[in-house]
């Protein structure tokens, strides 16, 4: 890690944190929010975590091997 720059270390850790959030069923968001008065480089970083939306997975019924038309359902 001594050869890594601060940017590389932060990026690697951020990616690992995103992966952890995904594994836990969460979404991690890091945003920059402008501060007043508006000027370049005058912002805050805000971090939030929320549960991931779970989309309904389609229910698929597998046909028996001898029923290619689906008439046996």
N, C-alpha and C positions, 0 to 999 in steps of 0.2 A: 504494500500500500504506500510505501514511501515514494515510489516513482509516480504515483497518480497525482494529478492536480486536484485542487478543491472541487472544481467543476465536475470532474470525472467521478469523484467519490460521492458527491451529492446526487448526481444522476443515477449512479448504480444503486444507492440506497433508496432513492425515490421509486425506481423501477421495482425493487424488492418489496417496498411498502405497498405499491399498487397490486403486485401479485398476491401479497398476504391478504389485502382487502378482498380481492376477487375470490380467493380460497374460502374466506369467511362469509361470502355472500353479501359483501358491502361494496360501495362505490366511493372512492376517494377523489376529492376535487381540490385542487390548489389553484387559486385565482389571484390575480393582481387587481386591487381596487384603488382607483385614484384618490389622492388626498387633496384637500383644499389648502391653498389655492392651487389650481392645476398648473403643473410644470413638469418638464421631463424628469424622470427618475424620482418623483415624489409620490410614492404609492406604498400600500401595505399589502402583504401577502395574507390571504385568508384561506384556512384549511377547513374542509368539512367532510363528514362521513355520513352516508345514508345507506339504508338497506337497498340492495339491488332489486330492480323490478323483475319479477318472475313471470315470464310469458307462458301462457298455457301451451303445453306441448300437445300436438294433435294425438289423439288416441288412434293407434293403428292396430287393426285386427289382422293377424296373419291368417291367410287361407290355408286350409289343410292341403297337403301335397297333392291330393287327388281332386281338388276343386279349383280349377283355373278360372272359373267364371264368377265365383262368389255366391252361387245359388244355395250353398249349404249353410249360410249364416242365418 
